[in-house]
Amino acid sequence: MMKPIIHLIAAFTATLCIATFFTSTLLVELFGTHETIAVVKNLIVMPGLFILIPAMAITGATGVALSKVKSGKIVKKKLKRMPFIAANGLLVLLPAAIMLDLWAASGLFDSRFYIVQGIELMAGAVNLTLMSLNIRDGFKVSGKLRK
């Protein structure tokens, strides 16, 4: 019965990472200097992504394994969200984080930087919402939250 605990810890870790990246980006963009923006962008990549990516992989793997034990409408909803969360992360958030880190480290705070930053924030908000819905639905499935 370790799978549910591992799944819960990994899901919370991944969601907390995304929330931290999102919040720190907003705060540093509003109140920071180019130097502090560069530091935050670098921390998101290292160690941030090295915490987030395994947490997401573990969440997905344990979620699929748990879906073989429990089924129903709520589990199906969770499983439908996961490919979108993964694709958004791999195709938008990961490359954006790396590019923004490289540009910020080089002092390239031009329109391209801010366009990608806007896209990253929107994609992050979408993933944060979908991941939060999956956590809520996970609590429903486990009986820890009323349906």
C-alpha positions in Angstrom: 0.0 0.0 0.0 2.9 2.4 -0.5 1.8 3.4 -4.0 -0.9 5.8 -2.8 1.5 7.5 -0.4 4.2 7.8 -3.1 1.7 9.1 -5.5 0.4 11.7 -3.0 3.9 12.9 -2.1 5.0 13.1 -5.8 1.8 14.9 -6.8 2.2 17.5 -4.1 5.9 17.9 -4.8 5.2 18.5 -8.5 2.3 20.9 -7.8 4.3 22.8 -5.2 7.2 23.1 -7.7 4.9 24.6 -10.4 3.3 26.9 -7.9 6.7 28.0 -6.6 8.0 28.6 -10.1 4.9 30.5 -11.0 4.8 32.7 -7.9 8.5 33.4 -7.8 8.4 34.4 -11.5 5.5 36.8 -11.0 7.1 38.4 -7.9 10.6 38.8 -9.4 9.1 40.2 -12.7 7.1 42.7 -10.7 9.6 43.7 -8.0 13.0 42.4 -9.1 15.9 43.5 -11.1 17.3 41.8 -14.2 19.9 40.2 -12.0 17.3 38.7 -9.6 15.2 37.6 -12.6 18.3 35.8 -13.9 18.8 34.1 -10.5 15.2 32.9 -10.3 15.3 31.6 -13.9 18.5 29.7 -13.1 17.0 28.2 -9.9 13.9 27.1 -11.8 16.2 25.1 -14.1 18.7 23.9 -11.5 17.6 22.5 -9.1 13.9 23.1 -9.9 13.6 20.9 -12.9 15.6 18.2 -11.3 13.0 18.0 -8.6 9.9 18.6 -10.8 10.6 16.2 -13.6 11.1 13.0 -11.4 8.1 14.1 -9.3 5.9 14.3 -12.4 7.2 11.0 -13.8 6.5 9.3 -10.4 3.1 10.9 -10.2 2.2 9.6 -13.7 3.6 6.1 -13.2 1.9 5.6 -9.8 -1.3 7.2 -11.1 -1.5 4.7 -14.0 -0.7 1.8 -11.6 -3.4 3.0 -9.1 -5.9 3.4 -11.9 -5.8 -0.4 -12.5 -7.0 -0.9 -8.9 -9.6 1.9 -8.8 -11.8 2.9 -11.7 -14.8 5.1 -12.4 -15.6 8.5 -13.8 -13.3 10.4 -11.5 -10.3 8.2 -12.3 -11.1 8.5 -16.0 -11.1 12.4 -15.7 -7.7 12.2 -13.9 -6.3 10.0 -16.7 -7.6 12.3 -19.4 -5.9 15.3 -17.9 -2.5 13.7 -17.5 -1.4 13.6 -21.2 -2.3 17.3 -21.5 -0.3 18.1 -18.3 2.7 16.1 -19.6 2.6 17.6 -23.1 2.2 21.1 -21.8 5.2 20.5 -19.5 7.5 18.8 -22.1 6.6 20.9 -25.1 6.0 24.3 -23.5 7.2 24.7 -20.0 10.5 22.8 -20.2 11.8 24.5 -23.3 10.5 27.9 -22.1 12.3 27.5 -18.7 15.6 26.6 -20.4 15.4 29.4 -23.0 14.4 32.0 -20.4 17.3 30.9 -18.2 19.8 31.2 -21.1 18.4 34.6 -22.2 18.3 36.0 -18.7 21.9 34.8 -18.0 22.9 36.6 -21.2 21.0 39.8 -20.2 18.6 39.4 -23.2 15.5 41.0 -21.7 13.8 41.8 -25.0 10.4 41.4 -26.4 11.1 37.7 -27.3 12.0 37.1 -23.6 8.7 38.6 -22.4 6.6 36.8 -25.0 8.0 33.5 -24.0 7.6 34.5 -20.3 3.9 35.2 -20.9 3.5 31.9 -22.7 5.3 30.1 -19.8 3.1 31.8 -17.2 -0.1 30.9 -19.1 1.0 27.3 -19.6 2.1 27.1 -15.9 -1.3 28.4 -14.8 -3.1 25.8 -16.9 -0.9 23.0 -15.5 -1.3 24.2 -12.0 -5.1 24.2 -12.4 -5.2 20.7 -14.0 -2.8 19.3 -11.4 -4.9 20.8 -8.6 -8.1 19.3 -10.1 -6.3 15.9 -10.2 -5.3 16.2 -6.5 -8.9 17.2 -5.6 -10.2 14.2 -7.6 -7.6 11.9 -6.0 -8.9 12.8 -2.6 -12.4 12.1 -3.8 -11.4 8.7 -5.1 -9.5 7.8 -1.9 -12.6 8.9 0.2 -10.7 11.7 2.0 -12.9 14.3 0.3 -16.7 14.1 -0.2 -17.8 13.6 -3.8 
